[in-house]
Amino acid sequence: MDHIKKILAVFFSAVVFAACAEEKRNVLFIAVDDLNDWVGCMGGHPQAITPNMDRLAEEGMLFLNAHCQAPICGPSRASIMTGLSPMKTGIYLQNKDSLIRESGEAAAAAVFMPDWFEQNGYQTLAAGKVFHNGDGNGAFDVYENSGGSPKPAERMKWPAKDWPVQQGPGTDWGPLGRDEEYTDFRTAAFGVKVLKQKHEKPFFLTVGFNKPHVPWYVPQKWFDLHPLDTIQTPPYKADDMDDVPEIAKRIMDMPMMPTTDWLIEHGEWKNLIQAYLACSTFVDAQVGKVLDALRESEYADNTVVVLWSDHGYHVGEKNRFAKQSLWERSARSVLMFKVPRMGGGGRCDAPVQLLDMYPPLLALCGLPANPQNEGHSLLPLLNDPNAAWDHIAFTSYGQGNLSMRSRTHRYIVYEDGSEELYDMTKDPNEWTNLAGNPEYDAIKAAFKKKAPETQVRMSPKSGYWCNEYWMKKTAETWSDE
């Protein structure tokens, strides 16, 4: 049966490519920052209100087991746009976009996704957060900086913390301002404007939304949709970290962020959850404007739509409110495709990567493949969510620290050999580390067989914002240069 599925998948891919070659499909590429699975269609939180993303999922294919290649904005986006993993480029930690090309041989030779489309006759346009900081590499024909968002005179909730690195996440939360004052409002307006225009060339349009990235400020009306007295907090186990290796605690320590214990002590946990949900609902409304503009445009039947989040985010699990971990909540991303003339309502639980977006987009638009791409084409899964899929998803956070996800388990191995293993079907909260149980040796061995043989050293051009552990590691890397 698997053999027949593989034959059908190959046949389908050939048919799709042939059909696409006759017409250059447009692409609407939608990025949402720091969005975990608190999306209605993904069921991550019962009070999530995201009708526009839910509708898109119903119109296309929703990947329920998609994972980022690095659990922080810069390297995740560098990986998506280059088609290369951090293990290939060395861009493991936060990086300045203008330095991607200087990060190593592989990154210097990579062709950014929009550049590949440009080289094949497309006009590329973007606004908002696509790379980590604008478009410092000049990858788009047209790029619009959507400006900043309102800030209060002083922090509302989370006190400023002494921290040796000036760049920080600005963690804080509370209602503030009007919709039109926010970056995402203007990014959506750019997308709507472009979709109303007449285009002589096929286009690759990217809109990058910032929320629900911190600070969790949006206008009061979005908070009102999530009444505080109804807010449900996610599962939390106070002794969750007791069976976690010490190196994991150091690597994933985020002292500049609030902990669950702090929030409980100060009576703020529900307030923060409310703010994250409000920001997610706000950004969903901005996504909806762009999707509605596409549906009403002449391009509705000839545009591939992809919506993705660059990584997940902890909202209380494992006593943390942050990304930058190799656990499920941080590594898992939102990913959905809508392809003209393909059926809707598909749900796929195969372990896929954000790195896997580049190859199928080229095929769906009838463009030649980029031989540098490390990702696997999602075309077979877009046709049949149950198609044979022998791959696992990798997430790395510094050389030697690697998380691997199958359909059923997550396995993490650290640079000192420490391990974690979780049965995600029985223990979705990752509360019980099974790595030391010999009954699971065969599962670990299967993961190890699929692990990459080499991971390049961390680039000295990355790592400008991180915790004390990574500051020390990057300093060592820099001193070696």
N, C-alpha and C positions, 0 to 999 in steps of 0.2 A: 504493500500500500504506500509506504514512504517513497518507494522508487517511482510509482505512478505520480505521486504528488510532485516530485522533483521534475519529472518530465513536463507535467502540466505547467509548473511554475516557469520553466524555461520557455515553453511555448508562449505563455501569456506575456512574458517580458518581451519576446520578439515581436508579438503582435502590437503591444503598446508602443514599442520603439518605432515600428513602421508607421503606425498611425500618427504619432507625434512628429515624425520627420516631415509629414505633409503640412503641418501647421505649427508655428512656434507659439506654444502656450506661454501665457504670462505667469508670473509668480507673485503672490502676496505672502510675504515672509513676516510673521508677527512674533516678536520676542516680548516676553513678560518676565520681569526681574524678580528673583527671590520667591517665586510662586511654588509652593509645595502642592500636595494633592488635596488641599482644601478647595476643591472645585466640585460643584454639584455632581457632575457626571462621574467623578472619580470616587466619591463617597468618603473623602478624607475627614470631613467634619459635617455633622448632620445639619448645621445651620449656615452652611455656605450658600450664598446667593450669587450665582454666576450664570444667568440664563443665556447670555450670548455665547459663551464658550460651550455651554451644554448643547446649544442648538448646533454649533459647528461640529461637535462630536457626533451628533445624530446624523449629520449630513455626510460624514466621512468615516475615517478610521481612527479610533482612540487607542493609543498604546499605553496600556496600564502598567507596564513593567519597563519603562524607559529610564535611562540613567545618564547623568552627566559624566564627563571624563575628568573633571576637577570640581570640587565642591565650593568654588568661589568664582565670582564674576569674570575677572580678566582671563584666567587660563581656560575656563570653560568656553568662552566666546572665541578665544584664539584658536581653540581646537575645532570648533564648529566651522569657523571661517577659513581655516587653512586645510581642513580635512585630515589633520594629523593629530595624534594623541599627545598629551604632555610627555609620555614616555619616549616619544620620538623627538620632540622639540626641546625638552627641558623646561618648558613653561609650566611649572607645577603650582606656583603661588601667584599672588596678584602681580600684574605687570602693567606697565604703561604701554598703551597701544602703539605708540610711535617706536617702541623698542622691539616689537615682535620680530621684525626682520633681522635685528641684531642679536637675537637670542641663540642662534646656532645655525649650522649648515642647513638643516632640514627646513627650519622656519624661513630662512633667507631664500630658499628655492621654491617655496610653496606658492601656489596661485590662489589668492583669496577667492572665495565663491563668487562674489559679484564681478570680480575681474574676469573669471572664466566665462560668465555670461556676456560681459562686454566684448570679449574676444570673439564671441560667436553671434554678434549682431544685436545684442540687447542694449536698451537704455537702462541704467541702474539708478534708482532714486532711494533716498532714505531720510529718516528723521528720528530723533530721540536716541535711546541707548541701544546701539547695535553691537559695536565693539564696546570695550569697557568705558572708554572716554571718547565719544564722538567718532570722527573718522580721520584720525591722525595719519593714517596710511594712504588717504586719498583713494580708497577702494571704490567709491561711488561717483558716478557722473555728477549727480546732484545730491548734496547733503545739507539738511537744514537743522541747525542747532535750535532746539525748542526752548532754550532758556531754563531758568531756575523755577523753583516753587517757593511759596511763602514760608517764612520762618518766624516763630514767636520771638519776643524780645529776650526771653530767657526760657530755659528748659521747663517743660510742664511737669514731667514725672521723674525721669531718670537723672540723678545728679551727675554732673560732669565728673569724670574720673581722671586721676593723674595717670598719664600714659606716655611712655617715652617716644612714641611715634606720633607725629602730628596728624597724619591722615587717619581718620577714624570713621566709624560707621554712623555716627550721629544718632544712636539709639534713643528714641523718645516717642511718646505717643499722646494723642489727644486731638479733639476737633479743632480745625483751623481754616479760615479763609473761604474763598469761593472757587467753584470748579475752574473757571476760566483763568485763575491765577496759577494753575498747576501745569507743569511740563507736559504731562500726559494728555491734557486737554488740547494743547497746541499740536502735539504729535498726531493725535487723531485728526485734527483739522487739516494737517498736511496730507495725510493719507486720503481723506475725503476729496480734497482739492485735486490730487493727482488722478484719482479714479473718475473724476468728472471731466478730465481733459481728453482731447483727442490725441492719440499716440500713433506716430508713423511707424515706429519700431515696436517689437514686443518689449515688455518691460519686466524688470525685476524690482519690485517695490518692497522695501523693508520699513516697518514701523516698530520702533523699540520703546516699550512702555517701562517706566521706572517703578511704579508701585507693583507689589507691596514691599519694595525695598524700604529700609528705615530712612528717615524717621517716619513713623506711622501717623502722619497727619493727613487728614482729608476733611472736607467740610462736614458740618454737624449732621446734615441730612443723611449721610451714608452711615453714620453711627446710629441714627434713629432706626434704621432698618434692622439693626441687631440690638434690641433692648438689653441693657446690662443685666437685668434681673432674670433673663432667660438663658444667659450665656453658659455653655457647657465647656468645661476644661478637658483637655485630652488626658489619657491615662498617664499616671505618674507613679513611680515606685521609688521611694526614698533611698533604698539600698541597691538601686539598679547598677551602680558602678562598682559594686564589691567584687565582681568576677571579671572585670575589665583589666587588661594589662596596664602596668604603670606607664609605659611609653604612650599608650593611647590617651591617657589622661593628660600627659604633657603636650602631646602634639595637638590635641583638640581643645586645649584650655583656652578660653576666651574671657579673660578677666575684665575686659572693658564692657562686657555685655552683662545684663542682669541674669541672675540664676532663678530657677523656680523657687528655691527656698527663700530668696530675698523677696520675690513677688508675693509669696504666700504670707511671709512675715509682715509685709507692708500693705497687704490687702489690695494688691494691684494685678493679680493674675488675670482675673476676669476682664479688667479694663484693657489689658494688653491684648487678650484674645479678641475682644470686641474691636479694637483698633485694627488688628491684622485682617479680620473679616471685613471690616468697613473698607479698608484699602483695596482688598481683593474685589469687592463689589464695585467700587469706584472704577478700578481699571477694567473690569469686565464691561462696564458701560461705555468706556472709551473704545475698547475692542469692538463693541457692538456697532458703534458709529461707522467704523471702517468696513465691517462686514456688510452692513446695510447699504453703504455706498456701492460696494462691489455688486451686490444683488440687483441694485437698480441701474447698474451701468451696462454698457454694451459689451463689457468684458466678462460678464457673469458666467458664461458657458465656456470660457476659454482660459480660465485662470486656476492654477493650482494654488491652494491655500495651505500653509503650514503654520501652526501655532505651537510655540515651545517656550518653556521656562529654562533658564540657564542652570538651575539646580534647585534643590528643595530648601527647607528651612525648619529648624527645630523651634517649636513653640511651647517648650516646657518639658519635652521628653529628655531623659538623661540629664536633668537639672541644668538645661541650657536653652538660651534663646539666641541662636546663631546658626550660620551655615558651617562651612569648614570642618566637616567631619566625614568619616568613611561609613557612617551608619545610614540606614535606609532613609530616614527622614530628610537628611541633607543630600544624599546622592540621587534620590529618585526625582525625576523631572516630569513635567507635563509635556506631552507630545501628541499632536493630532494632525492628520492630513485630510484634505478634501480634494479629490481629483475629479475633473469633469468626466462624465459618463461611467464613473465607477459607483457602485452602490454605497449607501450610507448605513449608519448604525452599527458598523463593525467594531468589535472590541478584541484586542489582541493582548495576550499575557506573555508572549515571548520576550525574553530579555534583550532589549535593544539599547542602542546608544545614541546620544545626540550626534555623534560622529557619523552615524549612518544616514543622516539627512542629505548630505552632499551628493552621493552617487545616484539615488533615485530621482532627485530633482533634475539632474542632467538628462537622465533617460526619459523622464516624463515630458521634457521639453524638446526631445529629439536632438540633444547635443551630444557630441562625443564625450566619452568617459575621460576623467582626469586620472591618469595612471598613478599619480602620487597618492590618491585617496586611500586611507587605511580603513575607512568604514565599509560596512557591508550594505548592499542594496536592499532596501525594504520592499522592493516591488513584489516579490512573492507573497509577503505578508499583507500588502495592500490588496492583493487579489484574493487571498485566503488567509484569514488570521490564524488558522490552524495548520498552515503549511509547515513542512519540515524546516527546522531552524536549529542548527547545531552550535550556534554561537552563545557566548556568555557576554555580559556587560562588565566593563572595567571602569573603575574610578580610582584615580591616584591622587595622593596628597603628599608630594615630595618623593624623591627617589627611594625606592625600597618599601614604601607604604602603599599597599594595593588592596582594593576591595573588589571582589568578584561576585557577580549575581547571576544565578540560574533562575529557572522558573520557581524553584522551591527553597533555595538556600542562599544565604550571604556568607561568604568566607572572606576574612580580612587577615592579611599577614603584614607584619611591620618589619622595619629595617633590622631589628635585633632578633628576629625570628618569632616574636610573640604572635599569638593567633587569637582570632575570634571566629566562631561559627554559629549561625542562627538558622533554625528551621522556620522560614517565614510563613509557612502554611499553618503551623501550630503556635508560633510565637511571633506575631507581627510587630510586637513592641520591642523585640530584641532584648528580652529580660534575662534569658538563660543562655550563657555562653557554653556551647557544647564542644569547644575545640579540644578540651582535655579528656573527653570521653572516647575511649578506644572504639566504641561501637560506630563512631562516625569517621574512622580513619579512611575508609574507602571513598567517602564523599570528599574529604579533603584531598585525597590523592587524585581524584578526577579533576578537581579544580586546578591543582598544581600542574597537571599535564597541559592545561590550556593557558597557563600563565605565560606572559611574554618572556622570551629568553633574555632580553636585555632591556634595561631602562637607563636612558642617558642621564648623566648627572644634571643637577639643577642648574639652569642658566643663571649667571650672575646678573642678568637683566630683569629677573623677576624677584619677587619677595620684598617689595618696599613697604608692604603693610601686612603685619603678621604678629603672632604672639612671641613671647620671650624665647621659646624653644626654636622657632623658625628664624628669629633675628640672629641667634647664635649660629644656626646652620648656614644662613645666607652670608654672614660675615666670614665664615670659614671658606665658603665657596669663592667669595670675592677675593680673599687673601691668596687663593691658589692661582688667580689669574695673572 
